[in-house]
């Protein structure tokens, strides 16, 4: 009989060769097991604290140029489907380029699942890895800031670490990058899908539209457009570089400035002059995330790169206009410098994590914007009222009664 506790007779310890690496620009190499697409890509690493909504997160165009570390350990257990995506054109694969998980992906267990997450990641071209201490990586990001890195997946486990390190070190990072041009719509289109309802799915607008909203697409999320359409609006989506005269020729009742990726100052080179012209037209304007940042730039403010950014669905924000504290969804690595805001621009919202700016409004004008994501995809619906606030600015111009903001 063989004594299993006898080291002299037991089998050698089996070590599985890593099939994925996360190589940071400072030379740190994190080993794991590859998932999704194979190959390698360079990007900025951030972390997201949401417990749900991994498909919406990975398909949010605001994550272009980023690798998302999920702090929640179990990702993928509800599978994937064709509904829970946020980019307008899935074929363009706008969104995160990489993903980092703690635990391996388990078999899906959800009635809405159409395929396993790993298969979906492969189709999307997202390189992913599991089997690492995501708590340690999150702590590193909090301490040192969001690093540039290469995520690599090779089933044979063969990597040129020196070459991957040089690639991470050579990448310029997100500062100065205009990524909106890479994820925006190729042409104008009309959006008519309304919000999802339990066991019904998405609806469609019907009847005569109550208003016409032109949405400038810097990387817009679908659920933003759904909520606008759900207010009875005809929503026309236009590419990021559409000129003001072309937008005004559509005779909109209101203008929406969308979310998007990259450095707002870089996108502002062509977007800010357009926004300035639209402000002169004195139409109601509402901006979210990148749209908020570029509205701030258009009125004379400045933006700054954040240390680690805000990414998650549990961020407390205070609305100074109501005095309420809301739990909101956030996804941004740049922020508006509140100290740079000129006279006539009111700070309406702040983060209760770090007091960074989360909203502005222009005195005497029907114009406002927020840094967070009130469309809640994923996330709580505390800020859905902002869409009705926008609609009420339009309705007031049309002499119609206001909707309850709730």
KEKE-3310 file (N, C-alpha, C; in steps of 0.2 Angstrom, whole numbers, plus 5000, padded with zeros to 4 digits):
npx = (5004:5002:5008:4999:5002:5016:5029:5040:5034:5023:5015:5023:5020:5008:5009:5000:5003:5003:4991:4988:4993:4995:5003:5011:5016:5026:5033:5028:5022:5008:5001:4989:4974:4969:4955:4941:4945:4961:4978:4985:4983:4986:4982:4973:4972:4958:4946:4930:4917:4904:4891:4883:4878:4888:4889:4884:4893:4905:4902:4900:4904:4911:4922:4931:4948:4952:4955:4945:4944:4935:4929:4920:4919:4913:4910:4900:4891:4878:4877:4876:4868:4858:4852:4858:4867:4877:4883:4880:4883:4887:4895:4906:4913:4914:4920:4926:4942:4948:4947:4947:4946:4942:4938:4936:4925:4909:4896:4882:4867:4853:4837:4837:4849:4858:4870:4886:4897:4911:4911:4905:4914:4924:4918:4916:4929:4936:4949:4952:4956:4957:4959:4967:4972:4961:4958:4971:4975:4966:4969:4982:4980:4972:4982:4993:4987:4978:4985:4995:4995:4998:4987:4987:4984:4988:4985:4995:5004:5015:5025:5032:5039:5047:5045:5032:5031:5039:5030:5019:5025:5028:5016:5005:4995:4979:4977:4976:4971:4959:4945:4932:4930:4932:4922:4910:4894:4892:4884:4869:4854:4838:4831:4821:4818:4812:4812:4817:4805:4800:4799:4794:4803:4811:4802:4794:4793:4778:4765:4762:4777:4781:4791:4806:4822:4839:4853:4870:4882:4895:4899:4888:4877:4865:4854:4852:4847:4835:4828:4826:4818:4808:4801:4793:4799:4805:4820:4835:4850:4866:4882:4898:4906:4896:4891:4885:4876:4870:4864:4855:4847:4839:4829:4827:4820:4827:4844:4855:4870:4881:4888:4905:4922:4939:4950:4942:4947:4954:4944:4936:4942:4935:4922:4919:4918:4906:4896:4897:4890:4878:4874:4871:4860:4850:4843:4836:4848:4856:4868:4878:4891:4905:4899:4895:4907:4912:4903:4906:4919:4915:4910:4920:4927:4938:4946:4952:4964:4959:4965:4962:4950:4932:4922:4908:4893:4888:4890:4889:4881:4877:4863:4863:4852:4841:4844:4845:4853:4859:4862:4872:4877:4893:4906:4920:4936:4941:4938:4928:4936:4931:4935:4938:4926:4917:4909:4892:4890:4883:4888:4880:4879:4889:4902:4901:4911:4923:4921:4922:4917:4901:4890:4883:4875:4868:4866:4851:4848:4842:4850:4860:4870:4877:4890:4889:4880:4864:4856:4857:4863:4873:4865:4858:4842:4840:4843:4835:4826:4832:4831:4817:4818:4825:4816:4805:4811:4810:4796:4792:4796:4787:4775:4768:4762:4772:4780:4780:4794:4798)
npy = (4994:5011:5025:5040:5052:5052:5060:5055:5045:5051:5058:5071:5089:5095:5108:5120:5128:5145:5153:5166:5183:5198:5212:5225:5242:5246:5235:5224:5208:5199:5183:5172:5163:5160:5167:5170:5179:5176:5182:5198:5214:5232:5243:5254:5249:5247:5247:5239:5241:5235:5224:5217:5216:5213:5212:5223:5232:5228:5231:5245:5259:5269:5262:5260:5257:5252:5240:5230:5227:5216:5218:5210:5193:5182:5181:5179:5169:5170:5170:5175:5186:5193:5205:5212:5222:5237:5245:5254:5247:5232:5225:5233:5232:5241:5246:5239:5232:5222:5210:5206:5193:5186:5172:5157:5156:5150:5137:5144:5150:5154:5160:5169:5167:5165:5160:5155:5165:5164:5160:5171:5181:5178:5179:5193:5198:5200:5200:5190:5185:5174:5169:5176:5187:5198:5208:5212:5218:5228:5236:5239:5248:5258:5263:5267:5272:5271:5259:5258:5244:5227:5215:5198:5183:5166:5151:5141:5145:5152:5166:5182:5190:5202:5209:5212:5220:5231:5236:5239:5250:5259:5263:5278:5280:5286:5300:5314:5306:5305:5295:5295:5297:5284:5276:5281:5283:5279:5285:5296:5291:5285:5282:5271:5262:5257:5257:5241:5229:5218:5201:5205:5212:5223:5238:5248:5265:5273:5281:5299:5308:5316:5325:5331:5325:5327:5317:5318:5307:5302:5290:5283:5275:5262:5261:5274:5280:5273:5277:5291:5289:5283:5293:5297:5303:5307:5301:5306:5300:5306:5307:5310:5321:5329:5344:5360:5367:5358:5350:5359:5361:5350:5354:5352:5349:5348:5345:5331:5327:5314:5301:5294:5288:5291:5306:5320:5333:5331:5326:5337:5346:5346:5345:5355:5368:5365:5363:5376:5384:5378:5381:5394:5394:5393:5381:5368:5358:5343:5334:5319:5311:5310:5319:5329:5333:5339:5349:5357:5361:5369:5380:5386:5379:5367:5350:5336:5322:5308:5300:5286:5285:5283:5270:5260:5254:5259:5272:5286:5301:5319:5329:5345:5353:5347:5343:5329:5313:5302:5285:5280:5275:5275:5279:5284:5292:5304:5320:5335:5350:5358:5370:5377:5381:5394:5410:5410:5397:5384:5372:5357:5344:5333:5321:5311:5303:5309:5322:5327:5335:5332:5337:5351:5366:5379:5396:5403:5397:5383:5372:5358:5346:5330:5320:5307:5291:5291:5283:5270:5257:5245:5247:5257:5265:5278:5291:5292:5302:5313:5312:5315:5328:5334:5332:5340:5353:5355:5353:5364:5374:5372:5375:5365:5355:5350:5334:5323:5322:5313)
npz = (5000:4996:5004:5004:5010:5011:5006:4998:4990:4984:4969:4959:4962:4952:4940:4931:4916:4913:4903:4900:4901:4910:4907:4914:4912:4920:4921:4929:4930:4928:4930:4922:4917:4900:4892:4880:4866:4857:4856:4858:4866:4869:4882:4894:4911:4921:4935:4939:4950:4949:4953:4944:4926:4917:4903:4898:4902:4896:4883:4882:4874:4880:4886:4877:4872:4884:4898:4907:4924:4934:4950:4957:4960:4953:4937:4923:4925:4922:4909:4891:4880:4866:4869:4880:4876:4873:4863:4848:4835:4835:4827:4825:4837:4847:4863:4878:4877:4883:4897:4915:4926:4942:4946:4936:4922:4924:4920:4911:4920:4918:4912:4901:4895:4880:4875:4881:4891:4888:4874:4869:4872:4863:4851:4851:4851:4862:4873:4887:4904:4918:4936:4944:4957:4959:4969:4973:4962:4960:4972:4968:4957:4964:4972:4963:4952:4936:4926:4910:4900:4893:4888:4886:4877:4875:4870:4870:4880:4877:4878:4873:4884:4886:4874:4875:4887:4882:4873:4881:4888:4878:4873:4872:4880:4887:4887:4877:4867:4854:4854:4851:4838:4833:4837:4834:4826:4808:4800:4799:4809:4813:4829:4837:4847:4863:4881:4890:4896:4908:4904:4892:4884:4873:4867:4854:4848:4845:4835:4834:4836:4852:4853:4845:4846:4843:4844:4847:4843:4852:4855:4860:4872:4870:4879:4884:4872:4872:4883:4880:4868:4875:4881:4871:4861:4845:4840:4832:4828:4826:4818:4826:4821:4815:4808:4816:4808:4800:4810:4815:4804:4804:4812:4827:4843:4854:4860:4862:4870:4869:4879:4879:4874:4878:4878:4883:4879:4867:4859:4859:4850:4838:4842:4852:4845:4838:4848:4854:4844:4844:4857:4855:4848:4857:4861:4871:4879:4884:4892:4894:4903:4893:4885:4894:4899:4887:4885:4896:4893:4881:4887:4893:4903:4911:4908:4917:4919:4929:4944:4946:4941:4940:4941:4941:4949:4961:4966:4976:4973:4975:4972:4970:4966:4971:4983:4986:4989:4977:4972:4959:4942:4936:4924:4920:4916:4915:4921:4925:4929:4943:4948:4937:4931:4924:4928:4929:4926:4935:4947:4949:4953:4964:4967:4981:4985:4982:4980:4967:4952:4946:4938:4929:4926:4915:4919:4917:4905:4895:4898:4903:4911:4916:4924:4928:4924:4921:4914:4919:4915:4917:4933:4947:4946:4951:4945:4934:4933:4927:4913:4911:4916:4906:4896:4900:4899:4886:4883:4890:4882:4871:4877:4884:4897:4912:4914:4928:4938:4947)
capx = (5000:5006:5005:4998:5005:5023:5032:5044:5031:5018:5017:5025:5015:5007:5008:4997:5006:4999:4990:4987:4997:4994:5010:5011:5021:5032:5037:5025:5019:5002:4999:4982:4972:4966:4948:4939:4949:4968:4982:4987:4981:4988:4976:4973:4968:4954:4942:4923:4914:4897:4889:4879:4878:4895:4889:4883:4899:4910:4900:4899:4909:4916:4927:4936:4955:4953:4954:4941:4945:4929:4930:4915:4923:4910:4908:4898:4886:4871:4878:4876:4862:4859:4849:4861:4873:4876:4885:4875:4885:4891:4900:4912:4916:4916:4919:4932:4946:4951:4943:4951:4941:4945:4936:4934:4918:4905:4891:4877:4861:4848:4833:4839:4855:4858:4877:4891:4901:4917:4910:4903:4920:4928:4915:4917:4936:4938:4954:4951:4959:4955:4963:4971:4969:4958:4959:4977:4976:4962:4973:4988:4977:4971:4989:4997:4983:4977:4992:4995:4997:4996:4984:4989:4981:4991:4984:5001:5007:5022:5025:5038:5037:5051:5042:5025:5033:5041:5024:5015:5029:5028:5009:5005:4990:4972:4978:4977:4968:4952:4943:4925:4929:4933:4916:4904:4890:4895:4879:4863:4849:4832:4831:4814:4818:4810:4815:4815:4800:4800:4796:4791:4808:4811:4796:4795:4789:4772:4761:4765:4782:4780:4797:4812:4829:4845:4858:4876:4885:4902:4900:4882:4874:4858:4849:4851:4842:4829:4825:4824:4812:4802:4798:4789:4803:4809:4827:4839:4857:4871:4890:4902:4908:4891:4891:4879:4871:4866:4860:4849:4843:4834:4824:4826:4817:4832:4850:4858:4877:4882:4894:4910:4928:4945:4951:4938:4950:4955:4937:4934:4945:4930:4916:4917:4915:4899:4892:4896:4885:4871:4872:4869:4853:4846:4839:4837:4853:4857:4874:4880:4898:4909:4895:4895:4914:4913:4899:4910:4924:4912:4908:4926:4929:4944:4945:4958:4964:4959:4970:4960:4943:4926:4919:4904:4886:4886:4893:4884:4881:4872:4860:4862:4846:4835:4846:4845:4859:4857:4867:4872:4882:4898:4912:4924:4943:4943:4933:4928:4939:4925:4938:4939:4920:4916:4903:4886:4889:4882:4889:4873:4880:4896:4903:4902:4917:4929:4919:4923:4911:4896:4885:4883:4869:4870:4861:4846:4848:4839:4856:4863:4874:4880:4895:4887:4876:4857:4852:4858:4864:4869:4865:4851:4838:4839:4844:4831:4822:4835:4828:4811:4820:4827:4809:4801:4813:4807:4789:4790:4796:4781:4769:4765:4763:4778:4780:4782:4801:4798)
capy = (5000:5018:5031:5046:5057:5051:5064:5051:5041:5054:5061:5078:5094:5097:5115:5122:5133:5151:5154:5173:5188:5205:5215:5232:5246:5246:5228:5219:5203:5195:5177:5169:5158:5164:5167:5174:5179:5175:5187:5203:5221:5237:5248:5256:5245:5250:5242:5241:5238:5233:5217:5214:5220:5213:5213:5231:5236:5227:5234:5252:5262:5273:5258:5259:5258:5250:5233:5231:5222:5216:5217:5205:5187:5177:5184:5175:5164:5171:5169:5181:5186:5198:5211:5216:5226:5244:5249:5254:5243:5227:5222:5237:5230:5247:5244:5236:5227:5216:5209:5202:5190:5181:5165:5155:5156:5144:5136:5149:5147:5160:5159:5173:5166:5162:5157:5156:5171:5164:5160:5178:5185:5176:5183:5200:5199:5203:5196:5190:5181:5173:5165:5181:5191:5205:5212:5215:5222:5234:5239:5242:5253:5263:5266:5269:5275:5266:5258:5256:5237:5223:5209:5193:5176:5162:5144:5137:5148:5155:5174:5186:5195:5208:5213:5214:5225:5237:5238:5243:5256:5263:5266:5284:5281:5289:5307:5316:5302:5306:5289:5296:5296:5277:5272:5285:5281:5281:5290:5298:5286:5287:5277:5270:5256:5260:5253:5234:5227:5211:5196:5208:5214:5231:5240:5253:5271:5273:5287:5305:5310:5322:5330:5328:5326:5325:5315:5318:5301:5301:5283:5283:5269:5261:5263:5282:5282:5270:5281:5296:5287:5281:5299:5299:5307:5305:5302:5306:5300:5309:5306:5315:5327:5333:5351:5363:5369:5352:5348:5364:5360:5345:5357:5348:5353:5348:5342:5327:5326:5308:5298:5291:5286:5295:5312:5325:5339:5329:5326:5344:5350:5347:5345:5361:5373:5364:5364:5383:5386:5375:5385:5401:5393:5393:5375:5363:5353:5338:5330:5314:5309:5314:5325:5333:5336:5344:5355:5361:5364:5374:5386:5389:5375:5362:5344:5333:5315:5306:5295:5279:5285:5281:5264:5255:5255:5261:5278:5291:5308:5323:5333:5351:5356:5344:5341:5322:5309:5296:5280:5280:5271:5279:5276:5290:5292:5311:5324:5342:5354:5362:5376:5381:5383:5402:5413:5408:5390:5381:5365:5355:5338:5331:5314:5310:5299:5313:5329:5329:5337:5327:5340:5358:5369:5386:5400:5407:5393:5376:5368:5355:5339:5326:5316:5300:5288:5290:5277:5264:5251:5243:5252:5259:5270:5284:5297:5292:5308:5318:5312:5319:5335:5337:5333:5346:5359:5355:5354:5371:5378:5370:5377:5359:5353:5346:5328:5322:5320:5307)
capz = (5000:4996:5009:5000:5014:5011:5000:4994:4986:4981:4963:4959:4961:4945:4939:4925:4913:4912:4896:4899:4905:4910:4908:4916:4909:4925:4921:4933:4925:4931:4926:4923:4912:4895:4890:4875:4860:4858:4854:4863:4865:4874:4884:4901:4915:4926:4939:4939:4956:4949:4954:4938:4920:4914:4896:4896:4904:4891:4876:4883:4870:4884:4888:4871:4874:4891:4900:4913:4930:4938:4957:4959:4958:4949:4931:4917:4927:4919:4901:4887:4875:4861:4871:4885:4874:4873:4857:4842:4830:4838:4822:4826:4843:4851:4870:4881:4873:4888:4904:4920:4931:4947:4945:4930:4920:4925:4915:4912:4923:4917:4906:4896:4892:4873:4874:4887:4891:4884:4867:4867:4872:4857:4845:4852:4850:4869:4876:4894:4908:4925:4940:4947:4963:4957:4975:4973:4956:4962:4976:4964:4953:4968:4974:4958:4946:4931:4922:4904:4900:4888:4890:4881:4878:4870:4872:4871:4885:4875:4878:4873:4890:4885:4869:4878:4891:4878:4870:4886:4889:4872:4872:4874:4885:4884:4887:4870:4862:4852:4853:4849:4830:4831:4839:4832:4820:4802:4797:4803:4809:4818:4834:4839:4852:4870:4887:4891:4901:4911:4900:4885:4879:4871:4863:4849:4848:4840:4835:4832:4842:4856:4852:4841:4849:4839:4848:4844:4845:4853:4858:4864:4874:4868:4884:4884:4867:4873:4888:4876:4864:4879:4882:4866:4856:4839:4841:4827:4830:4821:4819:4831:4818:4811:4809:4819:4803:4798:4815:4816:4799:4806:4817:4833:4849:4859:4858:4867:4869:4872:4882:4874:4876:4876:4881:4880:4876:4861:4855:4859:4845:4833:4845:4855:4841:4836:4854:4855:4839:4846:4863:4852:4845:4863:4862:4877:4878:4889:4891:4899:4903:4888:4883:4900:4899:4882:4887:4901:4888:4877:4891:4896:4909:4909:4911:4920:4920:4936:4946:4945:4938:4943:4937:4945:4949:4968:4968:4979:4970:4978:4967:4974:4964:4975:4990:4987:4987:4973:4970:4952:4939:4933:4920:4917:4918:4915:4925:4924:4935:4945:4949:4931:4928:4924:4931:4925:4926:4941:4949:4951:4956:4966:4970:4988:4986:4982:4979:4960:4948:4942:4935:4928:4922:4913:4922:4912:4899:4896:4897:4909:4910:4922:4923:4929:4919:4923:4910:4923:4912:4923:4939:4950:4942:4955:4941:4928:4932:4923:4906:4911:4917:4899:4892:4903:4896:4879:4884:4892:4876:4867:4880:4886:4904:4913:4917:4935:4938:4952)
cpx = (5004:5003:5005:5001:5013:5026:5036:5041:5025:5020:5019:5019:5014:5005:5006:5001:5001:4998:4988:4991:4994:5000:5009:5017:5027:5035:5033:5021:5014:5000:4992:4981:4968:4959:4947:4944:4957:4971:4983:4984:4984:4982:4977:4969:4964:4950:4935:4920:4907:4896:4886:4881:4885:4895:4888:4889:4904:4908:4899:4905:4914:4922:4932:4943:4956:4952:4951:4942:4939:4931:4926:4918:4920:4907:4906:4893:4879:4871:4878:4870:4863:4855:4853:4868:4871:4878:4880:4877:4889:4896:4907:4916:4918:4915:4926:4936:4949:4947:4947:4946:4945:4944:4935:4927:4915:4900:4885:4871:4856:4844:4834:4845:4855:4865:4881:4895:4908:4916:4908:4909:4924:4925:4916:4924:4939:4943:4953:4955:4956:4960:4968:4968:4967:4958:4965:4978:4972:4966:4979:4985:4975:4977:4992:4994:4982:4983:4990:4998:4995:4993:4985:4986:4984:4989:4990:5006:5014:5021:5032:5037:5041:5048:5035:5026:5035:5034:5019:5019:5029:5021:5008:5000:4984:4973:4980:4974:4960:4949:4936:4925:4930:4926:4910:4900:4893:4890:4873:4858:4844:4832:4824:4813:4817:4813:4812:4810:4801:4796:4793:4797:4808:4805:4799:4790:4783:4768:4765:4770:4780:4785:4802:4818:4834:4851:4865:4880:4892:4904:4894:4880:4867:4853:4848:4846:4835:4825:4822:4818:4806:4798:4793:4792:4805:4816:4831:4846:4861:4878:4893:4904:4903:4891:4885:4874:4867:4862:4854:4844:4838:4828:4822:4823:4822:4838:4853:4865:4879:4888:4899:4917:4934:4946:4947:4941:4952:4949:4935:4936:4940:4923:4914:4915:4908:4894:4891:4891:4878:4869:4869:4862:4848:4841:4840:4843:4855:4863:4875:4888:4903:4906:4895:4902:4915:4909:4903:4916:4922:4911:4914:4929:4935:4942:4952:4958:4964:4964:4968:4953:4938:4922:4915:4897:4883:4889:4888:4886:4875:4870:4859:4855:4840:4837:4847:4852:4856:4863:4866:4877:4887:4903:4915:4931:4946:4937:4933:4931:4934:4928:4938:4932:4919:4910:4897:4885:4889:4884:4883:4874:4888:4896:4904:4908:4923:4928:4921:4917:4907:4891:4886:4876:4871:4864:4857:4846:4845:4844:4859:4866:4876:4885:4893:4882:4869:4853:4853:4858:4871:4869:4858:4848:4836:4839:4840:4827:4825:4833:4821:4812:4821:4820:4805:4804:4811:4800:4787:4791:4790:4775:4765:4766:4769:4776:4782:4789:4802:4805)
cpy = (5006:5023:5037:5052:5057:5055:5060:5047:5045:5057:5068:5083:5096:5105:5117:5128:5139:5152:5162:5177:5195:5209:5222:5236:5247:5239:5223:5214:5199:5189:5175:5164:5162:5162:5171:5174:5178:5181:5192:5210:5226:5241:5250:5251:5249:5245:5244:5237:5235:5226:5213:5218:5219:5214:5220:5234:5235:5230:5241:5255:5266:5269:5257:5261:5256:5242:5234:5225:5222:5214:5211:5198:5183:5181:5179:5170:5165:5171:5175:5180:5192:5204:5215:5219:5233:5248:5248:5249:5237:5224:5226:5235:5236:5245:5242:5231:5221:5216:5205:5200:5186:5174:5163:5156:5150:5143:5141:5146:5153:5159:5163:5172:5162:5158:5158:5162:5170:5164:5167:5182:5184:5180:5190:5202:5202:5198:5196:5185:5180:5170:5170:5184:5198:5210:5216:5219:5229:5238:5243:5248:5259:5267:5270:5273:5269:5265:5257:5248:5233:5217:5204:5186:5171:5155:5140:5139:5151:5162:5177:5192:5202:5212:5216:5220:5232:5240:5242:5250:5261:5266:5273:5285:5285:5297:5309:5312:5304:5299:5289:5294:5288:5273:5275:5282:5283:5285:5291:5292:5288:5281:5277:5264:5259:5255:5246:5233:5220:5206:5199:5210:5221:5232:5245:5259:5270:5279:5293:5307:5316:5327:5327:5330:5323:5323:5314:5312:5301:5294:5282:5276:5268:5263:5270:5283:5279:5274:5288:5295:5285:5287:5301:5303:5303:5306:5301:5306:5302:5308:5311:5321:5330:5340:5354:5365:5363:5349:5352:5363:5354:5347:5353:5352:5353:5344:5338:5326:5319:5306:5296:5291:5292:5301:5317:5331:5337:5329:5333:5348:5351:5348:5352:5367:5372:5365:5372:5386:5384:5379:5392:5400:5393:5387:5372:5358:5349:5334:5325:5312:5313:5320:5331:5337:5341:5350:5360:5365:5370:5380:5389:5385:5371:5355:5341:5326:5313:5301:5288:5279:5283:5276:5260:5258:5257:5267:5283:5298:5312:5328:5340:5355:5353:5343:5333:5319:5303:5291:5279:5276:5276:5275:5282:5290:5299:5314:5332:5345:5359:5369:5381:5383:5391:5404:5412:5401:5387:5374:5362:5348:5337:5324:5315:5306:5304:5320:5331:5331:5332:5330:5348:5360:5376:5390:5404:5403:5386:5371:5365:5348:5336:5321:5308:5297:5287:5285:5271:5258:5248:5248:5253:5265:5277:5291:5297:5299:5314:5318:5316:5326:5338:5337:5339:5353:5360:5356:5361:5376:5377:5372:5371:5358:5349:5339:5328:5319:5314:5306)
cpz = (5000:5000:5005:5004:5014:5005:4996:4989:4982:4974:4964:4959:4954:4944:4932:4922:4911:4905:4894:4903:4905:4912:4908:4913:4914:4926:4925:4928:4930:4927:4927:4918:4907:4894:4884:4869:4862:4855:4860:4861:4870:4875:4891:4905:4920:4930:4939:4945:4955:4950:4948:4932:4916:4906:4894:4897:4898:4884:4877:4879:4874:4886:4882:4874:4882:4892:4907:4918:4934:4945:4960:4956:4953:4943:4926:4919:4925:4911:4898:4882:4870:4863:4875:4882:4873:4867:4852:4837:4833:4833:4823:4832:4847:4858:4872:4877:4877:4894:4908:4925:4936:4946:4938:4928:4921:4920:4916:4915:4923:4911:4900:4892:4885:4872:4881:4886:4887:4877:4865:4867:4865:4851:4845:4850:4856:4872:4884:4898:4915:4929:4943:4953:4961:4963:4975:4967:4957:4966:4973:4960:4958:4971:4969:4952:4941:4926:4915:4904:4894:4891:4884:4882:4873:4873:4874:4877:4884:4874:4877:4878:4888:4880:4871:4883:4888:4875:4875:4888:4884:4871:4875:4880:4883:4884:4880:4865:4861:4850:4850:4841:4828:4833:4837:4827:4813:4798:4801:4803:4814:4823:4837:4845:4859:4875:4887:4897:4902:4907:4893:4881:4878:4866:4858:4850:4843:4840:4833:4838:4845:4855:4847:4844:4844:4844:4845:4847:4845:4855:4862:4866:4872:4873:4885:4878:4868:4878:4885:4872:4869:4882:4877:4861:4850:4840:4835:4829:4824:4823:4823:4827:4814:4813:4812:4814:4801:4804:4816:4810:4800:4810:4823:4839:4855:4857:4864:4865:4873:4876:4877:4877:4875:4880:4878:4877:4869:4856:4854:4853:4839:4836:4848:4851:4839:4842:4855:4850:4842:4852:4860:4850:4851:4863:4868:4875:4885:4887:4896:4898:4899:4886:4888:4900:4893:4882:4891:4897:4884:4881:4894:4902:4906:4911:4913:4920:4927:4937:4944:4941:4942:4939:4941:4945:4956:4970:4970:4976:4973:4972:4971:4972:4968:4982:4991:4985:4983:4973:4963:4949:4936:4929:4917:4920:4918:4919:4924:4930:4937:4946:4943:4928:4929:4927:4926:4924:4933:4942:4952:4955:4958:4968:4977:4990:4987:4980:4972:4957:4945:4939:4934:4925:4921:4915:4916:4905:4900:4895:4903:4907:4916:4920:4924:4924:4922:4920:4914:4919:4912:4928:4941:4945:4946:4951:4935:4927:4928:4915:4906:4912:4910:4895:4894:4900:4889:4879:4886:4886:4871:4870:4883:4894:4906:4915:4924:4935:4942:4955)
residu = (UNK:UNK:UNK:UNK:UNK:UNK:UNK:UNK:UNK:UNK:UNK:UNK:UNK:UNK:UNK:UNK:UNK:UNK:UNK:UNK:UNK:UNK:UNK:UNK:UNK:UNK:UNK:UNK:UNK:UNK:UNK:UNK:UNK:UNK:UNK:UNK:UNK:UNK:UNK:UNK:UNK:UNK:UNK:UNK:UNK:UNK:UNK:UNK:UNK:UNK:UNK:UNK:UNK:UNK:UNK:UNK:UNK:UNK:UNK:UNK:UNK:UNK:UNK:UNK:UNK:UNK:UNK:UNK:UNK:UNK:UNK:UNK:UNK:UNK:UNK:UNK:UNK:UNK:UNK:UNK:UNK:UNK:UNK:UNK:UNK:UNK:UNK:UNK:UNK:UNK:UNK:UNK:UNK:UNK:UNK:UNK:UNK:UNK:UNK:UNK:UNK:UNK:UNK:UNK:UNK:UNK:UNK:UNK:UNK:UNK:UNK:UNK:UNK:UNK:UNK:UNK:UNK:UNK:UNK:UNK:UNK:UNK:UNK:UNK:UNK:UNK:UNK:UNK:UNK:UNK:UNK:UNK:UNK:UNK:UNK:UNK:UNK:UNK:UNK:UNK:UNK:UNK:UNK:UNK:UNK:UNK:UNK:UNK:UNK:UNK:UNK:UNK:UNK:UNK:UNK:UNK:UNK:UNK:UNK:UNK:UNK:UNK:UNK:UNK:UNK:UNK:UNK:UNK:UNK:UNK:UNK:UNK:UNK:UNK:UNK:UNK:UNK:UNK:UNK:UNK:UNK:UNK:UNK:UNK:UNK:UNK:UNK:UNK:UNK:UNK:UNK:UNK:UNK:UNK:UNK:UNK:UNK:UNK:UNK:UNK:UNK:UNK:UNK:UNK:UNK:UNK:UNK:UNK:UNK:UNK:UNK:UNK:UNK:UNK:UNK:UNK:UNK:UNK:UNK:UNK:UNK:UNK:UNK:UNK:UNK:UNK:UNK:UNK:UNK:UNK:UNK:UNK:UNK:UNK:UNK:UNK:UNK:UNK:UNK:UNK:UNK:UNK:UNK:UNK:UNK:UNK:UNK:UNK:UNK:UNK:UNK:UNK:UNK:UNK:UNK:UNK:UNK:UNK:UNK:UNK:UNK:UNK:UNK:UNK:UNK:UNK:UNK:UNK:UNK:UNK:UNK:UNK:UNK:UNK:UNK:UNK:UNK:UNK:UNK:UNK:UNK:UNK:UNK:UNK:UNK:UNK:UNK:UNK:UNK:UNK:UNK:UNK:UNK:UNK:UNK:UNK:UNK:UNK:UNK:UNK:UNK:UNK:UNK:UNK:UNK:UNK:UNK:UNK:UNK:UNK:UNK:UNK:UNK:UNK:UNK:UNK:UNK:UNK:UNK:UNK:UNK:UNK:UNK:UNK:UNK:UNK:UNK:UNK:UNK:UNK:UNK:UNK:UNK:UNK:UNK:UNK:UNK:UNK:UNK:UNK:UNK:UNK:UNK:UNK:UNK:UNK:UNK:UNK:UNK:UNK:UNK:UNK:UNK:UNK:UNK:UNK:UNK:UNK:UNK:UNK:UNK:UNK:UNK:UNK:UNK:UNK:UNK:UNK:UNK:UNK:UNK:UNK:UNK:UNK:UNK:UNK:UNK:UNK:UNK:UNK:UNK:UNK:UNK:UNK:UNK:UNK:UNK:UNK:UNK:UNK:UNK:UNK:UNK:UNK:UNK:UNK:UNK:UNK:UNK:UNK:UNK:UNK:UNK:UNK:UNK:UNK)
# end
